Structures are given as structure tokens and as C-alpha cells.
Amino acid sequence: MLTDDSAAKRSGSGYIAASTAFAVAHPETVTAVLGALEKASTFIAGNPDEAARITAGHTRAPEKTMRSLLDDIKFALALSDHEKTGFDEVAGSLARTGQGDVTFATGVSPQFLEQAVPGAVSYTK
């Protein structure tokens, strides 16, 4: 998870990773997982009290705490310039430390998200 305290207040992005071999062999699974995450995000946004109750029931966090967190956290699947910039920062850091050599262009396959959630991919190509 990447976070910052920029002018946009708190902002974070999480990245879902799968090997190229897995994604190529199981594209329907990748798309289904992304679709399920989109449904969950929509449910949380529309039912924050119930989402807090469900989450609290599966964690050690009190329901009141979970509900408060849901006021601050908005879940959404997106691949915008914000995520692209964050990915490039992490990739650059990995390259500088010798831990990897990946770029947004070589490490991200937007077609799965485009298929699962039309309109979620909006980065400048």
C-alpha cells in the first residue's frame, strides 16, 4: 500500500499482483476477482453500517472503529494517472536498490480491469 499526505489529504493505492503466466492461463479468474472487488467496493459505499458490522465480525476491531474507518476510506478500483505515478515511484525505488527492474508499461496489464470494470482505466497512455 502506498500512502501520502499530499494536498489531496490522505491518499493511498493498493496494487493487485499476479504473475503473467497465471493471468495468461486464467484470464477469467483475474477478471472475476476484479469484478468481485468492484462489487464489494460498491456494497461498502452503499451500506457502510452493515459493512462495518460484517468486517468487525471477522476481525478483532470494534464495529464502531470499523464504521469510523469507513467514513475516511473510500474503496474503488481505478487505474488513473494517480496509480500510474505511484507505481512508477515504487518501481524506481526497487530499481535503485537492485530489487527489481519493472516499469508501469512492463508491469501493468490494464485489459483485465477494463473488462471487469468498464471505465475504471483512465490513465494517460
C-alpha positions as CSV (number, residue, x, y, z in Angstrom):
1,M,0.0,0.0,0.0
2,L,1.3,3.4,-0.9
3,T,0.1,6.5,1.0
4,D,1.0,10.1,1.2
5,D,-0.1,13.2,3.0
6,S,-0.2,15.5,-0.1
7,A,-2.6,18.3,-0.8
8,A,-5.2,15.8,-1.5
9,K,-5.1,14.8,2.1
10,R,-4.6,11.1,2.7
11,S,-4.4,9.1,-0.4
12,G,-3.4,5.6,-1.0
13,S,-3.3,2.9,-3.6
14,G,-3.1,-0.8,-3.3
15,Y,-1.9,-2.9,-6.2
16,I,-3.1,-6.4,-7.0
17,A,-0.4,-8.6,-8.3
18,A,-0.5,-11.8,-10.3
19,S,2.2,-13.5,-12.4
20,T,2.0,-13.1,-16.2
21,A,1.8,-16.8,-16.5
22,F,-1.2,-17.1,-14.2
23,A,-3.0,-14.1,-15.8
24,V,-2.5,-15.5,-19.3
25,A,-3.6,-19.0,-18.2
26,H,-6.6,-17.8,-16.2
27,P,-7.8,-14.5,-17.6
28,E,-11.4,-15.3,-16.5
29,T,-10.3,-15.7,-12.9
30,V,-8.4,-12.4,-12.9
31,T,-11.4,-10.6,-14.3
32,A,-13.8,-12.4,-11.9
33,V,-11.6,-11.3,-8.9
34,L,-11.6,-7.7,-10.1
35,G,-15.3,-7.8,-10.6
36,A,-15.9,-9.2,-7.1
37,L,-13.7,-6.4,-5.6
38,E,-15.8,-3.8,-7.5
39,K,-19.0,-5.3,-6.2
40,A,-17.6,-5.3,-2.6
41,S,-16.5,-1.6,-3.0
42,T,-20.0,-0.7,-4.2
43,F,-21.6,-2.6,-1.3
44,I,-19.3,-0.9,1.2
45,A,-20.1,2.6,-0.2
46,G,-23.8,1.9,-0.1
47,N,-24.0,0.0,3.1
48,P,-21.3,1.3,5.5
49,D,-23.1,0.3,8.7
50,E,-23.6,-3.3,7.5
51,A,-20.1,-3.4,6.1
52,A,-18.7,-2.3,9.4
53,R,-20.7,-4.9,11.2
54,I,-19.5,-7.7,8.8
55,T,-15.9,-6.5,9.0
56,A,-15.9,-6.3,12.8
57,G,-17.3,-9.8,12.9
58,H,-14.3,-11.1,11.0
59,T,-11.6,-9.1,12.8
60,R,-10.8,-8.0,16.3
61,A,-11.7,-4.4,15.5
62,P,-14.8,-3.0,17.3
63,E,-17.7,-2.2,15.0
64,K,-17.6,1.4,16.0
65,T,-14.0,1.7,14.9
66,M,-14.7,0.0,11.6
67,R,-17.6,2.3,10.9
68,S,-15.4,5.3,11.7
69,L,-12.7,4.0,9.3
70,L,-15.3,3.6,6.5
71,D,-16.1,7.3,6.8
72,D,-12.5,8.0,5.9
73,I,-11.7,5.2,3.4
74,K,-13.3,5.0,0.0
75,F,-12.7,1.8,-1.9
76,A,-12.7,1.9,-5.7
77,L,-11.0,0.1,-8.5
78,A,-9.2,2.5,-10.7
79,L,-6.1,2.8,-12.9
80,S,-5.6,6.5,-13.3
81,D,-2.6,8.8,-13.5
82,H,-2.5,8.8,-9.7
83,E,-1.9,5.0,-9.6
84,K,0.5,5.2,-12.5
85,T,2.6,7.8,-10.7
86,G,2.6,5.7,-7.5
87,F,3.6,2.6,-9.3
88,D,6.4,4.4,-11.1
89,E,7.7,5.7,-7.7
90,V,7.8,2.2,-6.2
91,A,9.3,0.7,-9.4
92,G,12.0,3.4,-9.3
93,S,12.8,2.7,-5.7
94,L,13.1,-1.0,-6.4
95,A,15.4,-0.4,-9.3
96,R,17.6,1.9,-7.3
97,T,18.0,-0.7,-4.6
98,G,18.6,-3.5,-7.1
99,Q,15.4,-5.3,-6.1
100,G,13.7,-5.2,-9.5
101,D,13.5,-3.6,-12.9
102,V,9.9,-3.0,-13.8
103,T,8.0,-0.1,-15.2
104,F,4.3,0.7,-15.4
105,A,4.4,-0.2,-19.1
106,T,6.0,-3.6,-18.4
107,G,4.3,-4.4,-15.1
108,V,0.7,-3.5,-15.6
109,S,-1.9,-5.1,-17.8
110,P,-4.9,-2.8,-17.9
111,Q,-7.1,-5.1,-20.1
112,F,-8.3,-7.2,-17.1
113,L,-9.6,-4.1,-15.3
114,E,-11.1,-2.7,-18.4
115,Q,-13.0,-5.9,-19.0
116,A,-14.1,-6.3,-15.3
117,V,-15.0,-2.6,-14.6
118,P,-15.5,-0.6,-17.8
119,G,-14.4,3.0,-17.3
120,A,-12.0,2.2,-14.4
121,V,-8.9,2.7,-16.6
122,S,-8.3,6.3,-17.3
123,Y,-4.5,6.9,-17.1
124,T,-2.8,8.9,-19.8
125,K,-1.2,6.5,-22.2
